Amino acid sequence: MTSGLDNLSLALFTALAPAGVVAFIVLALARIFSADHMIALPFAVALLGFIASATHLGTPANALHVFAGVGTSPLSNEVLSAVVFLFLSGSYWMAAFKVNFPDALAKPWLVAACLAGIALLACTSQAYAVRTVPTWNTPYTPTNLIFAGLFEGAVFSQIFLSAAKAPLQRTGIVLVGLAGVSLVGNIAVMAVQNTALNAIANNEFAAATLAPDYSLIIAFYALAGLAAIVLDGWALRAATSTRTRFIMRIIAGVLAFAAVFAARTVFYSLHMTIGF
């Protein structure tokens, strides 16, 4: 058994990396179908999450052992997919500084990076399918992570598009809608998961005792998430000034991160092995 704080680095990774991937895909689509829109920002979010997770390895040398299990270990697959995504997205960002960067090269490059990002989301969602940890090896784990990534990523991408001064009225409505659906979906998943914990136990204790405040965390997730969506929706009003919109979207991003990070911290506190 471990506490959520013991796994702070992994909580940061799973709170930031999926959101960064989703935001990257949103901005990549904006670049593919229109103009360049600050790809560096979502790349930086995903990179920050990856750096945080790397500290969990203890020493950089341990990363070599992680790669040895590619194809057989879900964790190794996750790390490899993260490296590929960061390489493609980071190299695109650096190449985009080149004058007259041709669309014939930029667009396929971005498509490849988006596919790598989707692979990263898939691998991360499966990294906790560990048979000896019944509290993690459930359908709620990947569903929760994907919903959280979509919600937070939709909120973050509005900050980045706003910073790039991209037209955001129609796109913003879609992103607010995506954030809302993802938020509601994840609240439902967490509520069902909280109930299901009562049926999971080992020889020492029941899983429900590991997160006695899970209901409060769900309530916080719902309230903070709803506040973020309301702020993003309010920012779409034509009467709102550009500066106010940007500030509201930043606050929405902070609230979204706080909600997801709190939920991820509880997830790691649910670590419980079979037997003792």
Rosetta silent file (secondary structure, phi, psi, omega in degrees, C-alpha in Angstrom):
SEQUENCE: MTSGLDNLSLALFTALAPAGVVAFIVLALARIFSADHMIALPFAVALLGFIASATHLGTPANALHVFAGVGTSPLSNEVLSAVVFLFLSGSYWMAAFKVNFPDALAKPWLVAACLAGIALLACTSQAYAVRTVPTWNTPYTPTNLIFAGLFEGAVFSQIFLSAAKAPLQRTGIVLVGLAGVSLVGNIAVMAVQNTALNAIANNEFAAATLAPDYSLIIAFYALAGLAAIVLDGWALRAATSTRTRFIMRIIAGVLAFAAVFAARTVFYSLHMTIGF
SCORE:     score description
SCORE:     0.000 S_00000001
   1 L     0.000  136.437  177.076    0.000    0.000    0.000 S_00000001
   2 L  -132.167  158.892  176.802    1.260    3.482   -0.846 S_00000001
   3 L   -92.048  161.684  178.624   -0.127    6.955   -0.369 S_00000001
   4 L   -61.272  -35.881 -179.121   -0.989    9.365   -3.142 S_00000001
   5 H   -68.497  -30.129  176.656    1.782   11.721   -2.000 S_00000001
   6 H   -63.313  -26.100 -178.309    4.335    8.905   -2.297 S_00000001
   7 H  -111.780   35.784 -177.869    3.435    8.796   -5.989 S_00000001
   8 H   -56.521  -40.857 -177.615    3.320   12.550   -6.516 S_00000001
   9 H   -64.106  -39.821  179.350    5.481   12.329   -9.639 S_00000001
  10 H   -72.077  -33.752  176.077    3.185    9.795  -11.278 S_00000001
  11 H   -63.472  -40.052  176.788    0.121   11.809  -10.314 S_00000001
  12 H   -64.566  -41.812 -179.562    1.676   14.824  -12.044 S_00000001
  13 H   -61.274  -50.110 -175.913    2.478   12.736  -15.109 S_00000001
  14 H   -76.924  -12.904  173.899   -1.011   11.319  -15.517 S_00000001
  15 H   -87.356  -30.139 -174.623   -2.570   14.716  -14.780 S_00000001
  16 H   -99.946  -45.459 -172.890   -0.402   16.622  -17.279 S_00000001
  17 H   -60.607  -50.848  178.951    0.676   14.272  -20.073 S_00000001
  18 H   -60.153  -38.825  178.578   -2.797   13.201  -21.318 S_00000001
  19 H   -65.183  -41.126  177.836   -3.997   16.823  -21.169 S_00000001
  20 H   -63.293  -38.461  178.653   -0.910   17.959  -23.056 S_00000001
  21 H   -64.400  -47.666 -179.557   -1.491   15.312  -25.712 S_00000001
  22 H   -61.862  -44.415  178.858   -5.135   16.299  -26.197 S_00000001
  23 H   -63.816  -38.082  177.622   -4.238   19.996  -26.354 S_00000001
  24 H   -61.679  -44.329 -179.636   -1.458   19.217  -28.834 S_00000001
  25 H   -62.453  -41.302  178.444   -3.890   17.361  -31.089 S_00000001
  26 H   -60.735  -47.704 -179.042   -6.331   20.285  -30.963 S_00000001
  27 H   -70.660  -32.087  176.829   -3.629   22.786  -31.903 S_00000001
  28 H   -65.215  -40.497  177.041   -2.187   20.428  -34.506 S_00000001
  29 H   -63.754  -38.143  176.674   -5.598   20.227  -36.180 S_00000001
  30 H   -63.044  -38.579  179.064   -5.751   24.019  -36.104 S_00000001
  31 H   -70.079  -40.339 -177.890   -2.342   24.128  -37.809 S_00000001
  32 H   -65.263  -39.338 -174.761   -3.291   21.496  -40.393 S_00000001
  33 H   -98.055   -7.330  177.685   -6.496   23.245  -41.404 S_00000001
  34 L  -147.671 -111.558 -175.114   -5.425   26.865  -41.007 S_00000001
  35 L  -114.264  175.090 -178.617   -2.382   28.618  -39.548 S_00000001
  36 L   -72.417  135.377 -173.310    0.385   27.841  -37.047 S_00000001
  37 L  -135.932   64.265  167.394   -0.838   28.010  -33.431 S_00000001
  38 L    52.176   57.841  177.290    1.895   27.732  -30.781 S_00000001
  39 L   -58.291  -26.876 -174.792    2.515   23.976  -30.776 S_00000001
  40 H   -60.417  -31.854 -174.086    5.256   24.553  -28.171 S_00000001
  41 H   -67.452  -53.565  177.265    2.781   25.159  -25.330 S_00000001
  42 H   -66.454  -31.358  174.614    0.989   21.779  -25.210 S_00000001
  43 H   -59.468  -42.023 -179.999    4.324   20.088  -25.979 S_00000001
  44 H   -64.454  -38.194  178.712    5.745   21.787  -22.880 S_00000001
  45 H   -63.180  -48.015  179.606    2.836   20.541  -20.737 S_00000001
  46 H   -63.312  -40.226  179.825    3.344   16.937  -21.878 S_00000001
  47 H   -63.887  -40.903  178.439    7.120   17.262  -21.426 S_00000001
  48 H   -60.396  -42.960  177.370    6.682   18.581  -17.881 S_00000001
  49 H   -63.023  -40.762  179.699    4.548   15.573  -17.042 S_00000001
  50 H   -65.684  -41.043  177.693    7.110   13.205  -18.548 S_00000001
  51 H   -61.948  -41.734  178.729    9.939   14.829  -16.565 S_00000001
  52 H   -61.430  -41.435 -179.282    7.887   14.453  -13.383 S_00000001
  53 H   -68.907  -31.479 -179.445    7.344   10.745  -14.087 S_00000001
  54 H   -63.414  -29.556  179.162   11.059   10.244  -14.787 S_00000001
  55 H   -66.541  -20.511  179.753   11.851   11.207  -11.189 S_00000001
  56 H   -71.814  -18.217 -178.818    9.876    8.147  -10.115 S_00000001
  57 H   -74.427  -13.077 -179.287   12.549    5.929  -11.684 S_00000001
  58 L    91.467  -67.588  177.410   15.025    6.897   -8.978 S_00000001
  59 L  -131.997  151.227  179.513   18.016    7.353  -11.292 S_00000001
  60 L   -57.458  -28.507 -178.681   18.166    8.004  -15.066 S_00000001
  61 L   -62.561  -27.278 -179.908   20.000    4.709  -15.518 S_00000001
  62 H   -66.855  -19.590  179.307   16.844    2.823  -14.583 S_00000001
  63 H   -62.405  -31.805  179.468   15.218    4.097  -17.789 S_00000001
  64 H   -63.377  -36.368  178.953   17.372    1.646  -19.758 S_00000001
  65 H   -70.047  -31.855  178.567   15.787   -1.258  -17.884 S_00000001
  66 H   -62.550  -43.413 -177.682   12.314    0.115  -18.683 S_00000001
  67 H   -67.690  -19.898 -178.890   12.987   -0.050  -22.430 S_00000001
  68 L   -66.345  -19.917 -177.258   14.041   -3.682  -22.128 S_00000001
  69 L  -101.087   14.332 -179.357   10.407   -4.693  -21.657 S_00000001
  70 L   -58.969  130.311 -179.391    8.939   -3.030  -24.753 S_00000001
  71 L    98.143  -24.225 -179.677    6.272   -5.272  -26.247 S_00000001
  72 L  -119.664  -25.496 -178.233    5.729   -7.283  -23.074 S_00000001
  73 L  -108.969  125.682  176.907    5.466   -4.665  -20.318 S_00000001
  74 H   -58.968  -35.794  178.917    2.633   -2.058  -20.315 S_00000001
  75 H   -65.468  -43.821  179.237    4.946    0.356  -18.484 S_00000001
  76 H   -63.325  -40.788  177.756    7.676   -0.049  -21.106 S_00000001
  77 H   -62.297  -38.585  178.684    5.152    0.491  -23.890 S_00000001
  78 H   -63.480  -46.013 -179.064    3.981    3.662  -22.152 S_00000001
  79 H   -64.467  -43.924  179.486    7.511    5.045  -21.852 S_00000001
  80 H   -61.856  -44.415 -179.660    8.354    4.235  -25.474 S_00000001
  81 H   -64.313  -34.364  177.565    5.157    5.855  -26.756 S_00000001
  82 H   -66.540  -42.738  179.558    5.926    8.952  -24.655 S_00000001
  83 H   -63.167  -42.971  179.979    9.431    9.206  -26.088 S_00000001
  84 H   -64.162  -44.404  179.461    8.123    8.861  -29.665 S_00000001
  85 H   -62.795  -46.659 -178.535    5.432   11.493  -29.116 S_00000001
  86 H   -65.112  -35.714  177.639    7.834   13.941  -27.482 S_00000001
  87 H   -65.136  -48.153 -177.332   10.383   13.411  -30.253 S_00000001
  88 H   -67.317  -44.430 -178.829    7.883   14.013  -33.062 S_00000001
  89 H   -71.050  -40.130  179.614    6.164   16.976  -31.415 S_00000001
  90 H   -68.828  -40.894  179.258    9.406   18.542  -30.170 S_00000001
  91 H   -68.216  -34.037  175.424   11.227   18.120  -33.462 S_00000001
  92 H   -63.890  -44.588 -179.360    8.272   19.642  -35.306 S_00000001
  93 H   -58.188  -43.365  179.617    8.336   22.631  -32.981 S_00000001
  94 H   -68.691  -39.905 -179.750   12.033   23.184  -33.647 S_00000001
  95 H   -68.572  -27.159 -177.555   11.660   22.681  -37.405 S_00000001
  96 L   -67.204  -15.506  176.939    8.741   25.136  -37.510 S_00000001
  97 L   -72.250  -16.126 -179.260   11.172   27.964  -36.793 S_00000001
  98 L   -67.480  136.119  178.755   12.550   27.452  -40.278 S_00000001
  99 L   -65.296  138.369  178.974   11.473   30.114  -42.733 S_00000001
 100 L    58.614   42.873  175.949    8.990   28.852  -45.341 S_00000001
 101 L   -63.196  112.172 -170.861    8.437   25.533  -43.563 S_00000001
 102 L   -69.755  139.962  177.475    6.433   23.727  -46.303 S_00000001
 103 H   -61.676  -31.675 -179.563    2.944   22.383  -45.569 S_00000001
 104 H   -60.327  -25.971  176.485    3.795   19.269  -47.574 S_00000001
 105 H   -98.561  -39.935 -174.813    6.231   18.381  -44.793 S_00000001
 106 H   -65.169  -44.580 -174.283    4.574   20.050  -41.794 S_00000001
 107 H   -67.607  -46.931  175.539    1.156   18.433  -42.094 S_00000001
 108 H   -62.088  -34.134  178.090    2.263   14.768  -42.355 S_00000001
 109 H   -61.421  -45.314  179.897    4.702   15.449  -39.515 S_00000001
 110 H   -67.578  -38.274  177.758    1.850   16.720  -37.338 S_00000001
 111 H   -61.442  -43.849  177.946   -0.379   13.794  -38.290 S_00000001
 112 H   -61.784  -40.841  178.902    2.375   11.389  -37.215 S_00000001
 113 H   -65.218  -39.577  178.476    2.771   13.283  -33.923 S_00000001
 114 H   -64.514  -42.117  178.000   -0.992   13.144  -33.309 S_00000001
 115 H   -63.122  -38.317  176.737   -1.037    9.376  -33.943 S_00000001
 116 H   -65.493  -36.556  177.616    1.872    9.007  -31.518 S_00000001
 117 H   -65.150  -41.362  177.028   -0.093   11.053  -28.982 S_00000001
 118 H   -63.220  -41.276  176.807   -3.113    8.777  -29.355 S_00000001
 119 H   -61.839  -38.824  177.713   -0.825    5.770  -28.872 S_00000001
 120 H   -62.786  -44.332  177.453    0.548    7.413  -25.712 S_00000001
 121 H   -59.597  -44.224 -178.886   -2.971    7.882  -24.331 S_00000001
 122 H   -64.377  -45.132 -178.512   -3.805    4.245  -25.091 S_00000001
 123 H   -67.516  -39.507  178.659   -0.585    2.907  -23.532 S_00000001
 124 H   -64.374  -39.200 -178.888   -0.917    5.106  -20.443 S_00000001
 125 H   -68.060  -21.983 -179.730   -4.500    3.971  -19.908 S_00000001
 126 H  -100.457   -2.804 -174.766   -3.352    0.325  -19.983 S_00000001
 127 L   -68.289  -16.524 -176.423   -0.220    0.757  -17.865 S_00000001
 128 L  -108.200   16.674  176.166   -2.098   -0.019  -14.647 S_00000001
 129 L   -81.548   70.669 -177.204   -3.708   -3.270  -15.775 S_00000001
 130 L  -105.516  119.140 -174.413   -1.799   -5.215  -13.120 S_00000001
 131 L   -60.869  -31.036 -177.260   -3.473   -8.467  -12.059 S_00000001
 132 L   -82.659   -1.505  177.511   -2.006   -8.324   -8.564 S_00000001
 133 L  -120.667   85.025 -173.913   -3.501   -4.864   -7.937 S_00000001
 134 L   -63.636  -23.855  179.383   -7.287   -5.395   -8.094 S_00000001
 135 L   -74.872  -20.749  177.797   -8.058   -1.749   -7.273 S_00000001
 136 L  -100.186  -33.113 -175.660   -6.243   -0.622  -10.432 S_00000001
 137 L   -80.966   64.035 -179.628   -7.001   -3.539  -12.727 S_00000001
 138 L  -136.324  162.793  177.141  -10.563   -2.429  -13.499 S_00000001
 139 L   -65.254  -18.263 -178.514  -12.338   -0.804  -16.464 S_00000001
 140 H   -68.472  -31.675 -175.002  -12.609    2.398  -14.401 S_00000001
 141 H   -62.460  -56.654  179.121   -8.858    3.074  -14.576 S_00000001
 142 H   -66.131  -35.728 -179.529   -8.453    3.633  -18.352 S_00000001
 143 H   -64.663  -42.924  179.102  -11.870    5.280  -18.636 S_00000001
 144 H   -61.764  -44.936 -177.019  -11.065    7.725  -15.848 S_00000001
 145 H   -65.861  -41.060 -178.946   -7.708    8.656  -17.347 S_00000001
 146 H   -68.944  -44.472  177.630   -9.091    9.225  -20.850 S_00000001
 147 H   -60.278  -43.041 -179.950  -12.051   11.294  -19.634 S_00000001
 148 H   -63.886  -41.851  178.716   -9.722   13.374  -17.450 S_00000001
 149 H   -63.381  -41.233  179.124   -7.324   13.923  -20.349 S_00000001
 150 H   -66.194  -43.324 -179.997  -10.114   15.021  -22.669 S_00000001
 151 H   -62.840  -54.170 -176.211  -11.580   17.384  -20.060 S_00000001
 152 H   -67.948  -38.920  179.605   -8.311   19.006  -19.029 S_00000001
 153 H   -64.313  -37.819  177.920   -6.936   19.025  -22.570 S_00000001
 154 H   -65.200  -36.920  178.203  -10.035   20.797  -23.896 S_00000001
 155 H   -71.074  -46.237 -179.660   -9.634   23.487  -21.231 S_00000001
 156 H   -61.333  -41.890 -175.462   -5.880   23.879  -21.775 S_00000001
 157 H   -62.689  -28.374  176.890   -6.190   24.105  -25.555 S_00000001
 158 H   -68.360  -33.566  175.263   -8.426   27.162  -25.199 S_00000001
 159 H   -64.829  -46.642 -175.965   -5.628   28.924  -23.306 S_00000001
 160 H   -67.995  -41.009  178.121   -3.111   28.062  -26.002 S_00000001
 161 H   -66.266  -37.256  177.963   -5.377   29.029  -28.897 S_00000001
 162 H   -66.201  -40.652  178.059   -6.196   32.288  -27.134 S_00000001
 163 H   -63.710  -31.201  179.081   -2.486   32.992  -26.612 S_00000001
 164 L   -83.793    0.490 -178.547   -1.966   32.403  -30.334 S_00000001
 165 L    57.668   37.059  177.182   -4.768   34.882  -31.084 S_00000001
 166 L   -84.205  146.346  174.829   -6.576   32.214  -33.077 S_00000001
 167 L   -59.003  127.731 -169.227  -10.299   32.639  -33.862 S_00000001
 168 L  -126.557    2.881 -173.770  -11.980   30.714  -31.070 S_00000001
 169 H   -62.735  -59.990 -178.797  -15.727   31.322  -31.225 S_00000001
 170 H   -70.190  -44.683  178.921  -16.858   28.149  -33.016 S_00000001
 171 H   -61.462  -39.080  179.866  -13.912   26.053  -31.885 S_00000001
 172 H   -61.487  -39.387  178.756  -14.429   27.284  -28.319 S_00000001
 173 H   -62.367  -42.720  178.836  -18.036   26.087  -28.300 S_00000001
 174 H   -64.070  -43.487 -178.088  -16.906   22.622  -29.396 S_00000001
 175 H   -68.071  -39.271  176.048  -14.144   22.533  -26.791 S_00000001
 176 H   -63.205  -40.611  177.429  -16.447   23.686  -23.988 S_00000001
 177 H   -63.495  -43.027  178.161  -18.894   20.972  -25.043 S_00000001
 178 H   -62.303  -42.545  178.714  -16.133   18.342  -25.069 S_00000001
 179 H   -62.297  -41.700 -179.327  -14.985   19.448  -21.620 S_00000001
 180 H   -64.909  -45.871  179.303  -18.547   19.265  -20.293 S_00000001
 181 H   -63.655  -42.913 -179.932  -19.249   15.782  -21.658 S_00000001
 182 H   -65.162  -38.800  179.069  -15.895   14.496  -20.405 S_00000001
 183 H   -63.363  -49.648 -179.323  -16.465   16.008  -16.968 S_00000001
 184 H   -62.017  -42.580  179.442  -19.899   14.440  -16.564 S_00000001
 185 H   -61.088  -41.506 -177.997  -18.635   11.100  -17.869 S_00000001
 186 H   -72.670  -34.986  175.711  -15.744   11.034  -15.435 S_00000001
 187 H   -60.144  -43.293  179.219  -17.902   12.011  -12.467 S_00000001
 188 H   -63.756  -43.065  179.863  -20.154    9.047  -13.261 S_00000001
 189 H   -62.810  -45.405 -179.287  -17.165    6.712  -13.603 S_00000001
 190 H   -65.944  -35.861  178.875  -15.652    7.833  -10.299 S_00000001
 191 H   -65.450  -43.227  178.162  -18.984    7.496   -8.504 S_00000001
 192 H   -66.575  -40.806  178.090  -19.419    3.923   -9.732 S_00000001
 193 H   -61.280  -42.065  179.528  -15.789    3.146   -8.891 S_00000001
 194 H   -59.688  -40.205  178.250  -16.256    4.479   -5.361 S_00000001
 195 H   -68.367  -39.297 -177.244  -19.196    2.128   -4.871 S_00000001
 196 H   -67.915  -21.677 -179.594  -17.289   -0.820   -6.357 S_00000001
 197 H   -61.494  -25.822 -179.310  -14.461   -0.409   -3.842 S_00000001
 198 H   -65.362  -21.315 -176.971  -16.691   -1.952   -1.182 S_00000001
 199 H   -96.062    1.002 -178.258  -16.485   -5.288   -3.002 S_00000001
 200 L  -110.522  128.678 -179.899  -12.658   -5.349   -3.201 S_00000001
 201 E  -156.479  156.859  171.015  -10.581   -6.571   -0.256 S_00000001
 202 L  -117.611 -160.375 -176.157   -7.466   -8.567    0.581 S_00000001
 203 L   -73.946   -8.222 -175.745   -6.511  -10.463    3.727 S_00000001
 204 L  -112.123  -39.468 -174.368   -5.924   -7.258    5.694 S_00000001
 205 L  -160.242  166.891  176.488   -8.455   -4.592    4.739 S_00000001
 206 E   -89.148  148.590 -177.326  -11.139   -3.457    2.298 S_00000001
 207 H   -61.149  -31.538 -177.584  -10.214   -1.172   -0.581 S_00000001
 208 H   -60.842  -26.318 -179.244  -12.767    1.414    0.533 S_00000001
 209 H   -73.420  -15.065 -179.320  -10.658    2.151    3.621 S_00000001
 210 H   -75.313  -25.260 -178.785   -7.800    3.377    1.415 S_00000001
 211 L  -137.595   69.558 -177.228   -9.765    6.388    0.229 S_00000001
 212 L   -65.620  -20.352 -178.884  -12.349    7.285    2.881 S_00000001
 213 L  -102.069   19.798 -176.704  -12.670   10.810    1.450 S_00000001
 214 H   -59.017  -37.888  179.712  -13.228    9.707   -2.146 S_00000001
 215 H   -61.788  -38.527  178.108  -16.754   11.154   -2.142 S_00000001
 216 H   -67.428  -37.815  177.936  -15.367   14.561   -1.154 S_00000001
 217 H   -65.146  -39.976  177.330  -12.769   14.354   -3.933 S_00000001
 218 H   -62.200  -42.711  178.930  -15.505   13.555   -6.439 S_00000001
 219 H   -63.252  -42.450  177.731  -17.478   16.565   -5.206 S_00000001
 220 H   -63.525  -43.239  178.780  -14.383   18.778   -5.520 S_00000001
 221 H   -57.938  -44.315 -178.361  -13.705   17.402   -9.011 S_00000001
 222 H   -66.334  -45.908 -176.815  -17.266   18.196  -10.031 S_00000001
 223 H   -69.063  -46.191  179.476  -17.324   21.724   -8.576 S_00000001
 224 H   -65.154  -40.994  178.775  -13.852   22.743   -9.805 S_00000001
 225 H   -65.063  -42.448  178.605  -14.535   21.239  -13.214 S_00000001
 226 H   -63.829  -41.064  178.439  -17.898   22.951  -13.506 S_00000001
 227 H   -61.608  -39.981  178.953  -16.339   26.293  -12.521 S_00000001
 228 H   -63.241  -42.349 -179.010  -13.686   25.838  -15.230 S_00000001
 229 H   -68.133  -40.546  178.173  -16.331   25.135  -17.872 S_00000001
 230 H   -61.809  -43.050  179.156  -18.462   28.101  -16.792 S_00000001
 231 H   -62.703  -44.310  179.033  -15.425   30.397  -17.045 S_00000001
 232 H   -65.064  -38.679  177.792  -14.560   29.078  -20.507 S_00000001
 233 H   -66.811  -40.329  179.426  -18.151   29.459  -21.623 S_00000001
 234 H   -66.009  -34.105 -179.951  -18.344   32.991  -20.242 S_00000001
 235 H   -65.901  -18.238 -179.599  -15.104   33.876  -22.027 S_00000001
 236 L   -80.559  -10.245 -179.916  -16.811   33.150  -25.360 S_00000001
 237 L   -64.339  136.295 -176.909  -19.205   36.069  -24.903 S_00000001
 238 L   -62.567  -29.792 -176.213  -18.599   38.759  -27.512 S_00000001
 239 L   -76.298  -11.101 -177.738  -18.799   41.525  -24.899 S_00000001
 240 L   -78.656  134.402 -179.378  -15.832   40.126  -22.948 S_00000001
 241 L   -70.411  158.210 -178.711  -12.517   41.905  -23.529 S_00000001
 242 H   -60.058  -43.578 -179.571   -9.533   39.987  -24.929 S_00000001
 243 H   -65.006  -42.630  179.933   -7.516   40.406  -21.730 S_00000001
 244 H   -64.745  -40.545  178.121  -10.401   39.277  -19.530 S_00000001
 245 H   -58.606  -46.346 -177.692  -10.989   36.244  -21.729 S_00000001
 246 H   -63.648  -42.744  178.520   -7.381   35.176  -21.434 S_00000001
 247 H   -62.708  -42.768  179.546   -7.365   35.604  -17.645 S_00000001
 248 H   -63.083  -38.629  179.934  -10.600   33.617  -17.326 S_00000001
 249 H   -70.518  -34.177  175.662   -9.166   30.811  -19.429 S_00000001
 250 H   -65.545  -44.315  178.083   -6.010   30.683  -17.323 S_00000001
 251 H   -62.364  -39.994  177.484   -8.096   30.433  -14.146 S_00000001
 252 H   -61.132  -40.576  178.779  -10.175   27.723  -15.814 S_00000001
 253 H   -63.772  -40.816  178.583   -6.968   25.839  -16.617 S_00000001
 254 H   -63.634  -43.018  178.995   -5.783   26.045  -13.004 S_00000001
 255 H   -64.609  -41.545  179.569   -9.135   24.742  -11.773 S_00000001
 256 H   -63.592  -43.697  178.721   -9.124   21.903  -14.310 S_00000001
 257 H   -63.403  -43.937 -179.808   -5.610   20.861  -13.299 S_00000001
 258 H   -59.490  -41.536 -179.821   -6.497   21.007   -9.595 S_00000001
 259 H   -64.021  -48.287 -177.191   -9.542   18.801  -10.182 S_00000001
 260 H   -69.376  -40.759 -179.505   -7.661   16.181  -12.193 S_00000001
 261 H   -63.085  -39.763  177.631   -4.603   16.191   -9.937 S_00000001
 262 H   -61.768  -42.495  179.603   -6.783   15.598   -6.870 S_00000001
 263 H   -66.511  -39.633  179.878   -8.453   12.655   -8.598 S_00000001
 264 H   -67.953  -34.795  178.103   -5.114   11.183   -9.702 S_00000001
 265 H   -62.764  -42.519  177.151   -3.734   11.465   -6.164 S_00000001
 266 H   -62.993  -40.134 -179.902   -6.662    9.410   -4.855 S_00000001
 267 H   -55.481  -45.703 -178.345   -6.081    6.851   -7.609 S_00000001
 268 H   -71.456  -25.747  176.245   -2.546    6.175   -6.395 S_00000001
 269 H   -71.405  -13.177 -179.542   -3.711    5.956   -2.796 S_00000001
 270 L   -86.358    7.268  179.484   -5.877    3.011   -3.908 S_00000001
 271 L   -62.793  119.891  179.826   -2.848    0.799   -4.516 S_00000001
 272 L  -150.205  126.430 -178.489   -3.617   -2.557   -2.903 S_00000001
 273 L   -93.307  162.165  176.858   -2.161   -5.947   -3.718 S_00000001
 274 L   -71.625  143.491  178.125   -3.802   -9.352   -3.498 S_00000001
 275 L    86.853 -110.600 -177.555   -3.114  -11.228   -0.287 S_00000001
 276 L  -114.527    0.000    0.000   -1.046   -9.132    2.103 S_00000001
